[in-house]
């Protein structure tokens, strides 16, 4: 074992020497940085994935090479465990320690992880690897692969996949009853469920039009959506920003549309048509449209969550089951979405810190946990007990016809949902199923509530770590006095709120503001930006 670690360290020095003194932090998004800063990180994460697989008795670990919605010159890496979910905090800490130590300390660090986790080193290790479309991804994937092989791990390289597809194949490898651990298995599972639900109600739709224009952010999602189209004939994807000419995530994609509140470049929006934007690795989605007057309307993660919550609650009520249901939000959720969910749908809302791991872990506490960040990253998770109860209703001779129909629809809906992670493709199919079922066009959906005017801004700061927040990032506790000044600014405007949050990956502070008018929201956001600048530039 020790010889393997020493040899792996030697190989790392030869090909992937640590040349940067910058401290890297494994966060919700894994590691992200300029691609040139990541070669040793990739190699060492390949090493770590082998140890994690051994710690999980040889179960398959996933490695995804992506920087999601970041600019094309960036890249990143994140691991997923055999459940298809993110690795736990202990292994995040191991990852951070491993990439920041010197080359000479690498064998000792690997030994420490092995001993601390009581790893049986003789257990074979298995790793699945995939990457996005960035030019740097192929080389960085090679570095990660070399890390896996340096410790004699087995690696299967899937090439180009979306992040959710990688999570899907990893989960299926450990849970073969869920589906085949291949891209084709992903397409078949989603399309079979989608097609069955659409066929079930195909004669009743009058307002719903089965086509959606999709902004692929010039990323991997566009390529994979084209592949999915051959499995689905009841919905047409009109794909633009497909990577053939544009730049990844540049003035396009879910984050651009959500933050700028304007359509992406690369298309002329047709009034009344339904549009969706993915992000670079296709784990986020937002919808938008222009009304008859040409006014832009954004339907963000909050609108998607509300639509999904209404649909699922209606079905659960018909089954007669008493299932706990919650919508999980972050501070970025529009206040109007919270009021609609609690007051109109009568579903409790829970607010957690920003970061998908916080939403996911909270959602797991309930029979039905629905979470979507405002940026469109989200999914639905069902407890095993809820699934069992729904199956019993679907098969019981004592169930009424309506109960059985609702339960069967729920089961088919579950097959469309990627429960492990936010998935733009899966979430889009789910949204389209619901709109078809309700026979709604996008304006019908948009009208369930009206978002409070809001503005998101971001600003560079010398050191993001001088800011610290509490209350799910809604209150700033450091620097001292900043929150009091923000409160004074908020008091100037009607129906307003604002908060600041440091980025988890770069020296940026994000500012969010809501008010009763767009002009007021813009002014409030600008005031708070100036306050952050005042309190951080001299710290």
N, C-alpha and C positions, 0 to 999 in steps of 0.2 A: 504493500500500500504506500509506504513512505517513498519507495523508489519511483512509483508511478507519479506521485506528487512532485518529486524533484525533477523527473523527466518532463512533466507537463510544464513546470515553471521554466525549464531550459528552452523548450520549444517556444514558449510564449515570449521569452526575451529575444529569441532569434527572429521571430516574425511579427510579434505584436507587443513590442516593448512599450512600457508606460513612459510616455514622453511629456505628459502634462502634469503639472502640480495642482491643477484645479480639482476641488473636492466635488465628487459626483454623489447625488442623493437619489436612492431608489424611492420613487413616490407612486401615487396612484397610476401614473402613466409609465411606470418603469423608469428607465434612464432616457433622457433626451438631451441632445446638444448638437452642435455643428458636427456633421458627419466625420470630419477630419479628427475630431476629438474622441472618437468612439471605438477605434480598432481594438485597443486592449480591453475595453469594456465588453465588447462582443465575445472575445476569446474567453475571458474569465466567466462570463455568464454561461458559455458553453460548458465550462468546467462545473459550475454550480448546478446546472440542470442535471448533470450526471449524478451528483450527490443527492439532489432532491428526488430523483427517480429511485435511487437506492433506498432513500429514507421512506419512500412510499411503496416499498417491496417490489420495485421494478415496474410500477405503473408508469404510463407514458406521460411525460411532461411536454408542454408546448413552449416553443420560442417563436415570438413574432417580431420581425424586424420592421419597424414603422415609427414614424413621428406624427401619425394621425393628421391633425389639422394644421400642424406647423408648416412653415415655408419649406420649399423643396430642398434647400441646402442643408436642412436639419435632418437628423434621423434619430432612431431610438431602438430600444429593445425592451420587451417585457415578457415575463414568464407566466404560464398558466398551469395550474395543478391538474391532476387527473379528473377533478370534478368539472373542469372547464372554466373554473373561476380563477380569480387572482390568487397569488401566493399569499400566505399569511404573514403577519407582522414579523415573526421571528426570522423568516427567510428573507424578507425585505431587508432586515438589519444585516443578515449575512451578506446579502448582495452588496449593500453599501460598503461594508467593511472590506469585502474582497476586492472591489474595483479601486479602492483608495490606498491600499497598502503598496509598499515597494515591491519590485520584482523579486528581490531576495527573500521577502517575507511570505511569498505565495505558498510554498510547501507547508509552512507552519499554520497558515490560515486554513488551508484545506484540511489539515489534520485536526485542527480545533473544531471545525464544523462537523467533521466525521465523528469525533468523540462526543461533542456536546449533544448531538442528535442521535447517539447510539446507533449509528449506521452500520449495517452488515455490508462491508465493502465487497463481499463475494457475490452479492445479488446483481444480476445483469441490469443495465440501465437502458432505457428507451426514451427517445426524444423525437417529437415531430417539429419540423421547422417550416416557416413560410415567411414571405416578405411582400412589401408593397412595391409600387412601381418606381420609386425613387432611383435615380441613376446609381447612387451609392449603395443601394440595398443588396445588390448581388455580391459585391466584395465583402460587405459587412456580414452577410449571411455565411460566406466562406470562412470568415474568422470565427464565428460562433460554431460552425460545423467542425472546424479544426479543434476547438476547445472540447467538444463532445468526444471526438475521436481520440484526443490526447489521453483521456481516462478510460478508453476502450468502450465508450458508450455506443449504442446503435442509434443512428439518426436517419430519419426519413424526411427528405426535402420535398415539400409539396410545391415549391416554386412560388408563383404568384397566387396569393389568396387574400381575401379581406380578413381583417382581424377576427370578426365573428365566425368566419368559416374555419379558421384555425382552432378556435375554441370548440367549435362543433365537432371537428374530427377527433380532437383530443378526448372530449367527453364520450363520444361514441366508442372509442377504443376501449374505454373502461366500462362502458354501459352499452353493449352491443344491441340490447333490446330497443334502444332509443333510435338507432339508425346505423347505416353503413358509414364507417370512418373515411369517407372520400368526398370530394367535391360533388360527385354525382349523387351520393347519398344525401347530401345537403339539399340539392335541387329537388330530388324526388320527394323527400319528406315534406318540404314546404309546399311544393306544387300540388302534390296529391291532396293535402288538406285544403289548400286554397281552392283548387278546382272543385272539390266536393261541396264546399260551402257556397261557392258561386252558383253551381248547377242547382243546388237545393232551392235557391230563390230567384232563378234567372228570369222568370216570367213576370215578376212583380215590379222590377226596377223601371221607373219612367224618368226620374230626374237625374239619376246616376248615369254618367257616361263612362264606359270602361276604357279610359285612356288617361295616362298621366305623363306629363313632361318632366324629365328627370335630369337635374344638374349633377353630373358625376364628379364634379370638383377636379376634373382632369386626373382622376385617380383610379385605383383598382376597382372601385364599385361599378364604374361604367363597364369595364370589361366583363365582370361577373354577372351584371344584370343582363347583358347581351346573351350570355350563355343560358341564363335562366329563362329567357324569352321562349326558347324552343320547347320548354316544358309547360308553358302557360299560353292558352289561346283565348282566354276570356278577359284578358287585360293587355292592352298595348302600351309598351314603354316607348316614349319618344325621347331618346337620350341625346343630350348635348353636353358640351364640356367633357368629351369622352377621352381626352388625352391625345388626340390625333394632332392637335395644333397648339393648344393652350398650355399654361404652366400650372402645375399642381397647386391647388388651394389659392391661387392668385386671383383676387377679386371674384371669387366663386366659392361654392361650397357652403355647408350648413353654418359654420361659424361666421363667415363673411355676411351671409344673409341675415342671420340672427342679430349680430352686433350692429351692422350698418343700417339694418331695416330698409333694405333696397334689393332689387333683383340682382342676380349675378350677371357679370358680363358674359357674353357668348350666346345671348338669345334676345329675341324681341318678344316680350310677354304679350300674349293674346288675351284680351279682356275676357274674363269669365272662365278661362281654362285653369286646370288644376296643375300646379307645379310642386315638385319636391326637390330639395337639395341634400345630397350626401356630403360627408366630409371625406378627407383623403384616404382613410382606411375603412370607410363605410360602416362605422359604428354609431354615427349620428345622423339624424334626419329632421328637417323642418319643412313645412309646407308653406306656400304663398300663392297669391293670385292678385290680379287687378280686377276691380269691379267695373261696371259699365261706364263709369266716369274716368276710368284709368287710374284710380287711386290704389296704391299698394297696400296689401294686407298680409301680415305675417301670422302664421299659425305655428307656434313654437312647441317645445316639449310639454308645456302646461296644457295647451289645447289638445295635444295628442293624448295626454294622460286623462283629461276630462272625458274625451270621447271613448276611450277604452274603458274607463271606470263606469260610465253610463251603460255601455253594452254589457259588460260582465255582471254588473249589479242586476240588471233586468233579467238576465238568464239565471243567475243564482236564485233570485226571488221566485221564478217559475218552478225551479226544482224543489223549492220548499226547504232547502238546507239552511242551517244557521251557521254560516261561515264568517269568520272575522275577516274584514276587508279594510285595507288602509291605502291611502295615496301618500307616497313619500316624496317630499319636496326639499329643496334647498332655499337659501335666502334669495336666490335669483328668480324664483318662481314669481310670476306676476301676482300681485295681491288679489286681483279680480278672479284668478283661477282658484285661489284658496277659498275665497268666499263662495264661489259657485259649487265647488266640490263639497264643502261643509254644509252650506245652506240649502242648495237645490238637490244635490244627490244624497245628502245626509250620510256622507262617508267621512270619517275622521281623517284629518291631515296631520302628518308628523313631519317636522322640520329637522334636518340633520346637516352637519357640515358639508361643504362642497367637496365633491370627490365621489366617484361612482361606488367605491368600496363601502362608503358609509351608507349610501342609499340601499345598496344590495343587502348588506348585513341587516339593516333595519327591516327590509321587506321580508326577509326570511322568518321573521317573528310571527307572521300572520298566515292565515289560510290562503289569502289572496293578497299579495303585495304588489302594488303598481307604482313604479317610479320612472319618472322622466325628468332629467335636468332641463332647464330652459333651452339649452343648446341642442336638445333633441336626442341626447344619449339616455336610453332607458329600455325597460322591458317589464314583463310581468312574471312573478314567480308564484307557484302554487305549492302548498305543503303536501307531503305525501298522504296525510290523512284526508285532506280535501280531495285529492285525486281519487282516493279509495272510495270516499262517499259519493262522488259524482259517478264513478263507474257502477256502483251499486244501484243508484237511481236509474241509470241507463239500462240495466239488465234485470231489475227486479220486476216480477209479475204484479207486484202491488203498486207500482208506479202508474200514474195516469199517462195518457198519450202525450199530453203537454209536458209533463215532467220528463218523460223519456226523450222527447225531442230536444228540450233545452239542455239536458245532460249530454246528449250526443253532440249537440252543437258546441258545447263547452269543450268536450274531448277533442273534437276536430280543431277547434281554435287553439288549444294547447299545442297541437302539432305544428301550427304556423309560427308559434312564439319560440324564440331562442331564449330560454330561461337563464342561460349562463351569463349573458352579456347583452348590452345594447347592440342592436343589429339593424342597420338602416334598411336592408332588403326585407328582413323579416317584419320589421315594424311597418314598413310601407304596405306589405301584403295584408297585415292585420288591419291597418287603417282602411285600406280599400275594401276589405271584407265588410267592415262595419258600415262604411258609407253606402255600400251596395245593399246591406241588410236594412238600413234605415231609409234607403232610397233618397239620399241627400246629395246635393251638389256641394261644392266647397263653401259657398256662401251660407248654406243652411248650417253647416258645421260651425262656421265662424261666428254665427249669430247666437250661439248658446250663452256666451258672455262677451263683454267688450273689455279688452285689456286696458288697464290704466296706462296712460302715456309714460314711457320710460326711456332711459338712455344708459348705455354702457360705454365707459371710456377706460382706456388703460394708459398708464404712464410709466416711464422708466424711472427707477430710483437707484441711488448708490448701493443700497443693501436692503433687500426685501425683508430680511430677518429683524429689522428694527420694528416692524409691525407685528402685533400679536392680537388675535381676536378670540372672542368667546361667544356663547349663545348661538351656536351654529353659524358663526362668522357674521352675526348681525350686530355685534358690538366690538369696538376696538378698545383694547385695554392698554396697549402700548403703541406709540409714545404717549406718555401721560398728558392728558389735556386735549388730545385730538378728538376723542369722542364727544366731549363737551362742546367743542366748536362745531362739529358736524350736527349735533342736536340743535344748536342755535340756527344753523343754516336751514335745517329741515323745517323749523318753526315758522319760517318766512312764507312757506308755500302751503296751499290747501291739499289735503289728502296725500301727503308726501311722506316719503321715507328714503333713506340713503344709507349705504354701508360701503366699507372698503375692505378689500381682501388681498393679501399678498399672493402672488403666483407661487405654485409649488415647485416650479422648474426653472424660473428665470427671475432676474431683478426687475420685476414689473408689479405694479399695484393696480388692481382692477377696481373701478368705481361704478357703482350702480345707483341710479336715482329713479324714483317714481313721483309723479305729481298729477294734479287734475288736468293739466294741459301739457302738450308737447313742449311748448316754449318754456314753461316752468320747470319741467323735468330736465331740459337741456341746461338751463341756467343753474339749477341745483347741482347737477353733475359737474359743471365747470367750476362752481364755487368749491366743491369738495376736492376737486383736483388741486386747486390752489392751496387748500388747507393741507393736503397730504405733502405737497411740495415744501410748504413752510416748515412742517414738522419733521421732515426726513432729510432735507438737504444739509443740515448742520449737525446731524446726530453722529 
